Amino acid sequence: MAGLQTPLLAALLLLALALQAAEAGPYGANVEDSVCCHHHVRHPLPHRLVKGFHWTSDSCRRPGVVLLTLRDRKICADPRAHWVRRVLQKLDG
């Protein structure tokens, strides 16, 4: 019986840690705000290929803007880059 308690305790501990990690960080109840960029695109995209955008969550480690292309691809970009600011200005106005 004692040989079964140790693996069971270890499994419960791992389950508790996994549940805690699932609720931490930017992946909370608001699904739209849960997108974070891990890498930014390195080359500029022509503004004519971008149909929309949304900002990443404030809780993300790296600020970013997600550009939505005409082919429905989502591409992370650095909002401080000059070309990204130009694309956002064209989309806004």
C-alpha positions in Angstrom: 0.0 0.0 0.0 2.9 2.4 0.8 4.3 1.7 -2.7 1.1 3.1 -4.3 0.9 6.2 -2.2 4.1 7.8 -3.5 3.2 7.7 -7.2 -0.4 8.9 -6.4 1.0 11.8 -4.4 3.4 12.7 -7.2 0.6 12.6 -9.8 -1.7 14.8 -7.6 1.2 17.3 -7.1 1.8 17.5 -10.9 -1.9 18.0 -11.5 -2.1 20.8 -9.0 0.9 22.5 -10.6 -0.5 22.1 -14.1 -3.9 23.6 -13.1 -2.1 26.6 -11.4 0.0 27.2 -14.5 -3.0 27.1 -16.8 -4.6 30.0 -15.0 -1.5 32.2 -14.6 -0.2 34.7 -17.1 -2.0 36.3 -20.0 -4.2 33.3 -20.7 -7.1 34.3 -18.4 -10.8 34.5 -19.1 -10.6 37.1 -21.8 -9.7 35.0 -24.9 -9.2 38.0 -27.2 -6.5 39.5 -24.9 -4.7 36.2 -24.5 -2.6 36.5 -27.7 1.0 37.3 -27.1 3.8 37.7 -29.6 6.9 35.7 -29.0 8.7 36.9 -32.2 8.1 39.9 -34.5 8.3 39.7 -38.3 11.7 41.0 -39.4 10.7 42.3 -42.9 8.1 45.0 -43.7 4.8 44.0 -45.1 3.2 46.2 -47.7 0.1 47.9 -46.3 -2.0 46.7 -49.2 -1.7 43.2 -47.9 -3.0 44.0 -44.4 -6.7 44.2 -43.8 -6.8 44.7 -40.0 -4.9 44.5 -36.7 -5.3 44.2 -33.0 -3.0 44.8 -30.0 -1.6 42.1 -27.8 -2.5 42.0 -24.2 -0.9 44.4 -21.7 0.1 41.3 -19.7 2.4 40.0 -22.5 6.1 40.3 -21.9 6.8 41.7 -25.4 4.5 44.4 -26.7 3.2 43.7 -30.2 0.5 44.3 -32.8 -1.1 41.4 -34.7 -1.5 42.2 -38.3 -4.3 40.3 -40.2 -3.5 39.8 -43.8 -5.9 39.5 -46.8 -5.2 35.7 -46.6 -6.3 35.6 -42.9 -2.8 35.1 -41.6 -1.9 36.6 -38.3 1.5 38.1 -38.1 3.1 39.7 -35.1 4.9 43.0 -35.6 6.8 45.4 -33.4 4.6 48.5 -32.8 7.7 50.7 -32.5 8.9 49.9 -36.0 8.4 52.7 -38.5 6.8 50.6 -41.1 4.3 49.2 -38.6 3.3 52.7 -37.5 2.7 53.6 -41.2 0.5 50.5 -41.8 -1.5 51.3 -38.7 -2.0 54.9 -39.8 -3.2 53.7 -43.2 -5.7 51.3 -41.6 -7.0 53.9 -39.2 -7.6 56.6 -41.6 
